Structure formats: structure tokens, C-alpha cells
């Protein structure tokens, strides 16, 4: 990622130094694409491509895109070294009727570079989950698994989800997505109001341990993103981000929105490093020309 033209400002430079750089292994941003066309995809990549790590063509939307258009779209995405994957629901629809090799082979042939392996709707025994991860690796695809159920009435205990995430990573998953759906409510770590349930992050951190930076939390709502950044820092993995919100999320990560700037400003004021009534020193001093 190229240095920002604002990097001469100390507040920007300091935060940028702490942000992982592409290609990232932590601090992933996963966008959820529900049907962008080629021009819209190119526009997003031009403005925000440096801050996107995983591009998910959600649900089964790629089924309805003409093959030539899909290839051109995936070429645009992968040319930026961004992983592209079809949604987990498409995987689940396929796996109940086909061998995993059929699905992985077709995904690779179409131009995807990753797959999402989930059981949000179906039940997939652990031994099959392990085999599917291996199947993806054998097809040359990055296996990205997801833990959690989509039905708000059938939510597994958080301890079970965290343990499954650790198991997936040990079996070869590159990252693990924590289910949050597109609503961010009543699933995974979220209650019915979209708030992070009490103790949910403590549970995950206790069980997942040092693997915590390999999680991608689906967090479609700004308050959720803020809470996760506050807890895990600028390099927390976040998913289900609308393409047009990628730069807004990056600003949130780096303390350039109210929710994350206010704690920084308050801390600087309390430490005496910023005195509101003090005149600032200019970044560039005026040059005084000598008289001839």
C-alpha cells in the first residue's frame, strides 16, 4: 500500500505505522458484494482496493452473473491481490448434492481464489469439515471457514463456536469468519439489538487465545465495528462490510471518526500532550530570505 499523502501529519503517520499492510495476514477487511456490476467494481477497487483483503460474492449471487462478466469481474479483483470467494450458502447448497471436489474444481475454474466453508444452514460433521478444508487446499484455493448458524432460534453456545474456530485453523483454514449475517442481530456474538453480548468476546479470547487475530468478525454495523476495534485494536479482522463503506471503516480503524478519535483526543489531553489553548507549532517553518 502506498503511503498516504496525509502521512506528514503526525496523528496519521502514527496510526498508519500500526496498521498492517497488504498483503495482510491480520486486520482483514472482507467486503460483501450482493451484485455490483463491472463499472461499480472497478470504481470501488480504484478508490478503496488497497484496504480490501477478501471480496465475497455473497449468497449464491455469482450463479446469476453471465460467465464472461463473472470472469472479467474476478480478474479485476484478483489483479489487485484481493482474494475472491463465493458465499458460504452456495457452498452449502452444492455440498448436499455434490462431492466437494466438484465444487472446488468449478470455483477454481471460474477464477475464484478462495472459498468460504460454512454450515450456517446445514449440519456438517466435524470430520467432513476437515476433509472439505483439505479439498479446498488441494484445489489451490484459500480455505476460509465460518462458524455459527444463521437461524436466530438455533444459536450454538459461544464456547462451541470458539472451539470450532480453533479446530478449523489447526486443520488448515487460513481465517475463520464468525457469523454475524447481514443484519448483525440475534446471531453469533450479537443480541437482538445488535449489541455484543455480555462476555462474548471474553469467551472467544479465552478459548481461541493467540489465534484471535485469525478471526474475521462479521460486523455490518458501525457500533459493532467500533466495539471490536476498541477491544482488539486497528488490526482486528472485520467482515460483511459494504463496498462503499470500506474507506469509512479504514477511517474508523485509524481514529479519524468521532467514535475512535474522541478516546485518542481525551487521552492526549489527560496526558498533557495536547493542550487545547496552546498555539500549535507549524509543520513547516517559513523560510526567511537573506537580504542581498
VENDAKA-V17236 format. One record per residue. N is the residue number from 1. RES is the residue in three letters. SS is DSSP state (~ for helix, > for strand, _ for the rest). Layout:
BEGIN
n | res | ss
N | RES | SS
N | RES | SS
END
This chain:
BEGIN
n | res | ss
1 | UNK | _
2 | UNK | _
3 | UNK | _
4 | UNK | _
5 | UNK | _
6 | UNK | _
7 | UNK | _
8 | UNK | _
9 | UNK | _
10 | UNK | ~
11 | UNK | ~
12 | UNK | ~
13 | UNK | ~
14 | UNK | ~
15 | UNK | ~
16 | UNK | ~
17 | UNK | ~
18 | UNK | ~
19 | UNK | _
20 | UNK | _
21 | UNK | _
22 | UNK | _
23 | UNK | _
24 | UNK | _
25 | UNK | _
26 | UNK | _
27 | UNK | _
28 | UNK | _
29 | UNK | >
30 | UNK | >
31 | UNK | >
32 | UNK | >
33 | UNK | >
34 | UNK | _
35 | UNK | _
36 | UNK | _
37 | UNK | _
38 | UNK | ~
39 | UNK | ~
40 | UNK | ~
41 | UNK | ~
42 | UNK | ~
43 | UNK | ~
44 | UNK | ~
45 | UNK | ~
46 | UNK | ~
47 | UNK | ~
48 | UNK | ~
49 | UNK | ~
50 | UNK | ~
51 | UNK | ~
52 | UNK | _
53 | UNK | _
54 | UNK | >
55 | UNK | >
56 | UNK | >
57 | UNK | >
58 | UNK | _
59 | UNK | _
60 | UNK | _
61 | UNK | ~
62 | UNK | ~
63 | UNK | ~
64 | UNK | ~
65 | UNK | _
66 | UNK | _
67 | UNK | ~
68 | UNK | ~
69 | UNK | ~
70 | UNK | ~
71 | UNK | ~
72 | UNK | ~
73 | UNK | ~
74 | UNK | ~
75 | UNK | ~
76 | UNK | ~
77 | UNK | ~
78 | UNK | ~
79 | UNK | _
80 | UNK | _
81 | UNK | _
82 | UNK | _
83 | UNK | >
84 | UNK | >
85 | UNK | >
86 | UNK | >
87 | UNK | _
88 | UNK | ~
89 | UNK | ~
90 | UNK | ~
91 | UNK | ~
92 | UNK | ~
93 | UNK | ~
94 | UNK | ~
95 | UNK | ~
96 | UNK | _
97 | UNK | _
98 | UNK | _
99 | UNK | _
100 | UNK | ~
101 | UNK | ~
102 | UNK | ~
103 | UNK | ~
104 | UNK | ~
105 | UNK | ~
106 | UNK | ~
107 | UNK | ~
108 | UNK | ~
109 | UNK | ~
110 | UNK | ~
111 | UNK | _
112 | UNK | _
113 | UNK | _
114 | UNK | >
115 | UNK | >
116 | UNK | >
117 | UNK | >
118 | UNK | _
119 | UNK | _
120 | UNK | _
121 | UNK | _
122 | UNK | _
123 | UNK | _
124 | UNK | _
125 | UNK | _
126 | UNK | ~
127 | UNK | ~
128 | UNK | ~
129 | UNK | ~
130 | UNK | ~
131 | UNK | ~
132 | UNK | ~
133 | UNK | ~
134 | UNK | ~
135 | UNK | ~
136 | UNK | ~
137 | UNK | ~
138 | UNK | ~
139 | UNK | _
140 | UNK | _
141 | UNK | _
142 | UNK | >
143 | UNK | >
144 | UNK | >
145 | UNK | >
146 | UNK | >
147 | UNK | >
148 | UNK | _
149 | UNK | _
150 | UNK | _
151 | UNK | _
152 | UNK | _
153 | UNK | _
154 | UNK | _
155 | UNK | _
156 | UNK | _
157 | UNK | _
158 | UNK | ~
159 | UNK | ~
160 | UNK | ~
161 | UNK | ~
162 | UNK | ~
163 | UNK | ~
164 | UNK | ~
165 | UNK | ~
166 | UNK | ~
167 | UNK | ~
168 | UNK | ~
169 | UNK | ~
170 | UNK | ~
171 | UNK | ~
172 | UNK | _
173 | UNK | _
174 | UNK | _
175 | UNK | >
176 | UNK | >
177 | UNK | >
178 | UNK | >
179 | UNK | _
180 | UNK | _
181 | UNK | _
182 | UNK | _
183 | UNK | _
184 | UNK | _
185 | UNK | _
186 | UNK | _
187 | UNK | _
188 | UNK | _
189 | UNK | _
190 | UNK | >
191 | UNK | _
192 | UNK | _
193 | UNK | _
194 | UNK | _
195 | UNK | _
196 | UNK | >
197 | UNK | _
198 | UNK | _
199 | UNK | _
200 | UNK | ~
201 | UNK | ~
202 | UNK | ~
203 | UNK | ~
204 | UNK | ~
205 | UNK | ~
206 | UNK | ~
207 | UNK | ~
208 | UNK | ~
209 | UNK | ~
210 | UNK | ~
211 | UNK | ~
212 | UNK | ~
213 | UNK | ~
214 | UNK | ~
215 | UNK | >
216 | UNK | >
217 | UNK | >
218 | UNK | >
219 | UNK | _
220 | UNK | _
221 | UNK | _
222 | UNK | ~
223 | UNK | ~
224 | UNK | ~
225 | UNK | ~
226 | UNK | ~
227 | UNK | ~
228 | UNK | ~
229 | UNK | ~
230 | UNK | ~
231 | UNK | ~
232 | UNK | ~
233 | UNK | _
234 | UNK | _
235 | UNK | _
236 | UNK | _
237 | UNK | >
238 | UNK | >
239 | UNK | >
240 | UNK | >
241 | UNK | >
242 | UNK | >
243 | UNK | ~
244 | UNK | ~
245 | UNK | ~
246 | UNK | ~
247 | UNK | ~
248 | UNK | ~
249 | UNK | ~
250 | UNK | ~
251 | UNK | ~
252 | UNK | ~
253 | UNK | ~
254 | UNK | _
255 | UNK | _
256 | UNK | _
257 | UNK | _
258 | UNK | ~
259 | UNK | ~
260 | UNK | ~
261 | UNK | ~
262 | UNK | ~
263 | UNK | ~
264 | UNK | ~
265 | UNK | ~
266 | UNK | ~
267 | UNK | ~
268 | UNK | ~
269 | UNK | ~
270 | UNK | ~
271 | UNK | ~
272 | UNK | _
273 | UNK | _
274 | UNK | _
275 | UNK | _
276 | UNK | _
277 | UNK | _
278 | UNK | _
279 | UNK | _
280 | UNK | _
281 | UNK | _
282 | UNK | _
283 | UNK | _
284 | UNK | _
285 | UNK | _
286 | UNK | _
287 | UNK | _
288 | UNK | _
289 | UNK | _
290 | UNK | _
291 | UNK | _
292 | UNK | _
END
